Amino acid sequence: MSKPVVELEEEAVNIVSWVRKTASQIPQQSTTSSVVKVVDSRLSRFPFASVEHVFKIAMMCIENHSSARPTMREVVYFHTNLPCSAPGTNP
């Protein structure tokens, strides 16, 4: 099931703001729930652990304070060290 397209006619949507707002509206604030709510459902064909890993990296990259964001070297390191997951572990 795909998510509805966000209507952009009335006002522009900043993707960082949208992700933060959408993730913050999840009652239990779990990373898994945030990933399912925010990430495009077409990514379900990939191992969930990998999608979640990339989501966590992206969330680090949008921290408000630049000192809290990873360097590009760290981002590359994180991406080259994706977690392994068993087949069929998608939620």
C-alpha positions as CSV (number, residue, x, y, z in Angstrom):
1,M,0.0,0.0,0.0
2,S,1.5,3.3,-1.0
3,K,1.3,6.6,0.9
4,P,-0.8,9.4,-0.4
5,V,1.1,12.2,-2.3
6,V,1.6,15.3,-0.2
7,E,-0.4,18.2,-1.7
8,L,2.0,21.0,-2.6
9,E,-0.4,23.5,-4.1
10,E,-1.1,25.4,-0.9
11,E,2.5,25.7,0.4
12,A,5.9,24.3,-0.2
13,V,7.0,21.4,2.0
14,N,10.5,21.2,3.3
15,I,11.4,17.5,3.4
16,V,13.5,17.8,6.5
17,S,10.7,19.5,8.4
18,W,8.2,17.0,7.1
19,V,10.3,14.0,8.2
20,R,10.9,15.5,11.6
21,K,7.2,16.3,12.1
22,T,6.0,12.9,10.8
23,A,8.5,11.0,13.0
24,S,7.6,13.1,16.0
25,Q,3.9,12.3,15.6
26,I,4.5,8.6,16.1
27,P,3.2,7.7,19.6
28,Q,6.0,5.2,20.6
29,Q,8.8,7.1,18.9
30,S,10.5,3.9,17.8
31,T,12.9,4.0,14.9
32,T,11.1,1.1,13.2
33,S,7.8,3.0,13.3
34,S,9.4,6.1,12.0
35,V,11.0,4.2,9.1
36,V,7.7,2.6,8.2
37,K,5.9,5.9,8.3
38,V,8.4,8.0,6.5
39,V,10.2,5.8,4.0
40,D,8.8,5.1,0.5
41,S,7.0,1.7,0.6
42,R,8.8,0.7,-2.6
43,L,11.9,0.3,-0.5
44,S,10.3,-2.8,1.2
45,R,12.0,-5.0,-1.4
46,F,15.3,-4.2,0.4
47,P,16.3,-5.7,3.8
48,F,14.6,-3.7,6.5
49,A,17.8,-3.5,8.6
50,S,19.5,-1.8,5.7
51,V,16.7,0.7,5.1
52,E,16.6,1.4,8.8
53,H,20.4,1.9,8.9
54,V,20.2,4.4,6.0
55,F,17.3,6.2,7.7
56,K,19.3,6.6,11.0
57,I,22.2,8.0,9.0
58,A,19.9,10.5,7.3
59,M,18.4,11.5,10.7
60,M,21.9,12.2,12.0
61,C,22.6,14.3,8.9
62,I,19.6,16.6,9.6
63,E,20.5,17.5,13.2
64,N,19.9,21.2,14.0
65,H,23.4,21.8,15.3
66,S,26.2,21.2,12.8
67,S,28.5,19.8,15.5
68,A,26.0,17.0,16.0
69,R,26.0,16.0,12.4
70,P,28.5,13.4,11.1
71,T,31.3,14.4,8.8
72,M,31.2,13.1,5.2
73,R,34.0,10.7,6.1
74,E,31.7,9.3,8.9
75,V,28.7,9.1,6.5
76,V,30.8,7.1,4.0
77,Y,32.0,4.8,6.8
78,F,28.4,4.3,8.0
79,H,27.2,3.4,4.5
80,T,30.1,1.0,3.9
81,N,29.3,-0.8,7.1
82,L,25.6,-1.6,6.6
83,P,24.2,-4.3,8.9
84,C,23.6,-7.8,7.5
85,S,20.1,-9.2,7.9
86,A,18.5,-12.5,7.2
87,P,16.2,-12.9,4.2
88,G,12.6,-12.3,5.0
89,T,13.1,-10.0,7.9
90,N,11.2,-7.1,6.5
91,P,8.3,-6.0,8.8
